[in-house]
Amino acid sequence: MSVCAPNAVLSVSGIGKTYAQPVLAGIDLTLMRGEVLALTGENGAGKSTLSKIIGGLVTPTTGQMQYQGQDYRPGSRAQAEALGIRMVMQELNLLPTLSVAENLFLDNLPSKGGWISRKQLRKAAIEAMAHVGLDAIDPDTLVGELGIGHQQMVEIARNLIGDCHVLILDEPTAMLTAREVEMLFEQITRLQARGVSIIYISHRLEELARVAQRIAVLRDGNLVCVEPMANYNSEQLVTLMVGRELGEHIDMGARKIGAPVLTVKGLSRSDKVRDVSFEVRAGEIFGISGLIGAGRTELLRLIFGADIADSGTIALGAPARVINVRSPVDAVGHGIALITEDRKGEGLLLTQSIGANIALGNMPGISGAGFVDNDKERALAQRQIDAMRIRSSGSAQLVSELSGGNQQKVVIGRWLERDCSVLLFDEPTRGIDVGAKFDIYNLLGELTRKGKALVVVSSDLRELMLICDRIGVLSAGSLIDTFDRDSWTQDELLAAAFAGYQKRDAQLVEAAPRDLP
């Protein structure tokens, strides 16, 4: 039996997990009281599996754990949480039809005489939300009405309620604004001062250097490094993660930029998207930048027909031919694909196999007389598994068993098989490790060499500057400016991102009634 080191709150010894194949093997790790331990590695390296074992969501195949000097074998997430081990996962554990306050205290709603005390619930929710900088949000707001970033902060707030001795954060900043990230880091400092131990899972190495004291690196299910964070720079960590060196530049290959394939004119919807016009040419990557809430996702949804525009037109080809897009079915029929930012909620059937998910958008090619040809489905799936380098045991493996990066590759693979002429990518590399990111960048380059027109939304400005030919900047729903590769700077792009809000605020001040002298 392993024994916890002095001042250790948690230790794992010989932890392994096997599904169709081993995903973790012989992990030995100790978490000290009050420290931030960074956990990183490529997608599929085993990070989420290890954290779910600690959090009580997955039972290990081998090994044992100790927590606060006692044997620790949680049978469920609820048991782990009752002992003070909390986990904030990439998959949000919120109910969209309930209010923020109800989600925060769902397991412990304040009541009096069998009735929920709304006044007490509201007061407690305001206090919990203040800890993560959500003071401006009404706790009676339905969670489903919040953006993804704010939902993430609600999830973090929920896990900080009550006794918390170990907090696991799985890619916590992937959907947060810069201000929200700062609020999170401030909260981490406070938690450390209280003696809370934190396992911080992220691919953002600059964040790890800022918050973590030690780093543990997983590669292919094995622990390859547990060292003080100060011992490594970003380049060395990347090499440990992927087993090879990666540069900071990418060669998208020889491409020919052709005539316009997609032309958007005057597209508007409510105050979310305001009179947006742009065109994307064959063989071009057109990036869309902007702050969270700027209207980036809403714009892609309008082009794809997931939402209906109040005004404006969408046209394809040269000369431009206006098309009628009233639904995603219309968009797909015209050769437009959307790789959504919410892959789990909108992009995948998690309980189905890789083969079934890739086949979902390609039924005519694998079916006949109302029946699916299993051999064709397997062949189709294997083609994309090989092309996308999807780490799996085969086409029959459930998508829910894959890492986030490999799940994203399944979504992309479905549309590649469809051979659409316009592909809309909404945060295509969110929550994906460095190695997998470069795989996807190379894929984007390959698509442009085939003459596809790509629109890429990303919160990572450096990513857009790395891969795009032009970048359009949205601010407060409006397209403020479009920059060519040879003319942009990071400062100019950031200034444009704030410009729309500054103009809107100035208009509100101008329109506000003035006190009479």
Protein Blocks (a to p, Z undefined) as FASTA:
>chain_A
ZZddehiabdcehiacddfbcfbehiacdddehiacddeddehilmmmmmmmmnopaccf
bdcddeehiacddfbfklmmmnopacddfbdcbdfkbcfklmmmmmmccceehiacfklm
mmmmmmmmmmnopmmpcfkbcfklpcfklmmmmmmmmmmgcjdfbdcdehkllmccfklm
mmmmmmmmmmmmnopacddddfblklmmmmpmbdcddeehiafbdcdfklpcfklmmmmm
nopacdfbdcebjadddddfbdcehiaehjlbghiacdddehiacddeddehilpmmmmm
mmnopaccfbdcddedjdddddddfbfklmmmnopacddfblmlmmpcfkbcfklmmmmm
mmmmmggehiacfklmmmmmmmmmmmnopacfbjklcfklpcfklmmmmmmmmmmmnopa
bdcdehklgoiafklmmmmmmmmmmmmmnopacddddfblklmmmmmmbdcddeehiafb
acdfklgcfklmmmmmmmmmmmmmmmmmmmpccddZZ
